[in-house]
Amino acid sequence: MATSRKELEELHVLVAQSYKNRIEQDIADNIPTDAATLSGAVKFLKDNAITADPADLDDLAELRDQLKEQAEKRRKRNGSHLKLAE
């Protein structure tokens, strides 16, 4: 029996939904998801070239800028203390 592309796409969606539903339910029940499920989900994502890199997310740009500003202020403040102590 040959499987059509449409059937494979439907199966793909069902697998993704199954992992998603399982993990969401575990979170709702406040229980840890078992390692086998998490490992399978991670492999599923990797096999489908799904990645997440916070450095690439535009919505984190503002937060990155704020953190940089805070770090710069801290450096300046610490540097001025060093000068006063000398």
Contact map, one row per residue, 1 for C-alpha under 8 A:
11100000000000000000000000000000000000000000000000000000000000000000000000000000000000
11110000000000000000000000000000000000000000000000000000000000000000000000000000000000
11111011000000000000000000000000000000000000000000000000000000000000000000000000000000
01111111000000000000000000000000000000000000000000000000000000000000000000000000000000
00111111100000000000000000000000000000000000000000000000000000000000000000000000000000
00011111110000000000000000000000000000000000000000000000000000000000000000000000000000
00111111111000000000000000000000000000000000000000000000000000000000000000000000000000
00111111111100000000000000000000000000000000000000000000000000000000000000000000000000
00001111111110000000000000000000000000000000000000000000000000000000000000000000000000
00000111111111000000000000000000000000000000000000000000000000000000000000000000000000
00000011111111100000000000000000000000000000000000000000000000000000000000000000000000
00000001111111110000000000000000000000000000000000000000000000000000000000000000000000
00000000111111111000000000000000000000000000000000000000000000000000000000000000000000
00000000011111111100000000000000000000000000000000000000000000000000000000000000000000
00000000001111111110000000000000000000000000000000000000000000000000000000000000000000
00000000000111111111000000000000000000000000000000000000000000000000000000000000000000
00000000000011111111100000000000000000000000000000000000000000000000000000000000000000
00000000000001111111110000000000000000000000000000000000000000000000000000000000000000
00000000000000111111111000000000000010001000000000000000000000000000000000000000000000
00000000000000011111111100000000000000000000000000000000000000000000000000000000000000
00000000000000001111111110000000000000000000000000000000000000000000000000000000000000
00000000000000000111111111000000100000000000000000000000000000000000000000000000000000
00000000000000000011111111100000100000000000000000000000000000000000000000000000000000
00000000000000000001111111110000000000000000000000000000000000000000000000000000000000
00000000000000000000111111111000000000000000000000000000000000000000000000000000000000
00000000000000000000011111111111100000000000000000000000000000000000000000000000000000
00000000000000000000001111111111100000000000000000000000000000000000000000000000000000
00000000000000000000000111111110000000000000000000000000000000000000000000000000000000
00000000000000000000000011111110000000000000000000000000000000000000000000000000000000
00000000000000000000000001111111000000000000000000000000000000000000000000000000000000
00000000000000000000000001111111100000000000000000000000000000000000000000000000000000
00000000000000000000000001100111110000000000000000000000000000000000000000000000000000
00000000000000000000011001100011111011000000000000000000000000000000000000000000000000
00000000000000000000000000000001111111000000000000000000000000000000000000000000000000
00000000000000000000000000000000111111100000000000000000000000000000000000000000000000
00000000000000000000000000000000011111110000000000000000000000000000000000000000000000
00000000000000000010000000000000111111111000000000000000000000000000000000000000000000
00000000000000000000000000000000111111111100000000000000000000000000000000000000000000
00000000000000000000000000000000001111111110000000000000000000000000000000000000000000
00000000000000000000000000000000000111111111000000000000000000000000000000000000000000
00000000000000000010000000000000000011111111100000000000000000000000000000000000000000
00000000000000000000000000000000000001111111110000000000000000000000000000000000000000
00000000000000000000000000000000000000111111111000000000000000000000000000000000000000
00000000000000000000000000000000000000011111111100000000000000000000000000000000000000
00000000000000000000000000000000000000001111111111100000000000000000000000000000000000
00000000000000000000000000000000000000000111111111100000000000000000000000000000000000
00000000000000000000000000000000000000000011111111000000000000000000000000000000000000
00000000000000000000000000000000000000000001111111000000000000000000000000000000000000
00000000000000000000000000000000000000000000111111100000000000000000000000000000000000
00000000000000000000000000000000000000000000111111110000000000000000000000000000000000
00000000000000000000000000000000000000000000110011111000000000000000000000000000000000
00000000000000000000000000000000000000000000000001111100000000000000000000000000000000
00000000000000000000000000000000000000000000000000111111100000000000000000000000000000
00000000000000000000000000000000000000000000000000011111100100000000000000000000000000
00000000000000000000000000000000000000000000000000001111100100000000000000000000000000
00000000000000000000000000000000000000000000000000001111110000000000000000000000000000
00000000000000000000000000000000000000000000000000001111111110000000000000000000000000
00000000000000000000000000000000000000000000000000000001111110000000000000000000000000
00000000000000000000000000000000000000000000000000000000111111100000000000000000000000
00000000000000000000000000000000000000000000000000000110111111110000000000000000000000
00000000000000000000000000000000000000000000000000000000111111111000000000000000000000
00000000000000000000000000000000000000000000000000000000001111111100000000000000000000
00000000000000000000000000000000000000000000000000000000001111111110000000000000000000
00000000000000000000000000000000000000000000000000000000000111111111000000000000000000
00000000000000000000000000000000000000000000000000000000000011111111100000000000000000
00000000000000000000000000000000000000000000000000000000000001111111110000000000000000
00000000000000000000000000000000000000000000000000000000000000111111111000000000000000
00000000000000000000000000000000000000000000000000000000000000011111111100000000000000
00000000000000000000000000000000000000000000000000000000000000001111111110000000000000
00000000000000000000000000000000000000000000000000000000000000000111111111000000000000
00000000000000000000000000000000000000000000000000000000000000000011111111100000000000
00000000000000000000000000000000000000000000000000000000000000000001111111110000000000
00000000000000000000000000000000000000000000000000000000000000000000111111111000000000
00000000000000000000000000000000000000000000000000000000000000000000011111111100000000
00000000000000000000000000000000000000000000000000000000000000000000001111111110000000
00000000000000000000000000000000000000000000000000000000000000000000000111111111000000
00000000000000000000000000000000000000000000000000000000000000000000000011111111100000
00000000000000000000000000000000000000000000000000000000000000000000000001111111110000
00000000000000000000000000000000000000000000000000000000000000000000000000111111111000
00000000000000000000000000000000000000000000000000000000000000000000000000011111111100
00000000000000000000000000000000000000000000000000000000000000000000000000001111111110
00000000000000000000000000000000000000000000000000000000000000000000000000000111111111
00000000000000000000000000000000000000000000000000000000000000000000000000000011111111
00000000000000000000000000000000000000000000000000000000000000000000000000000001111111
00000000000000000000000000000000000000000000000000000000000000000000000000000000111111
00000000000000000000000000000000000000000000000000000000000000000000000000000000011111
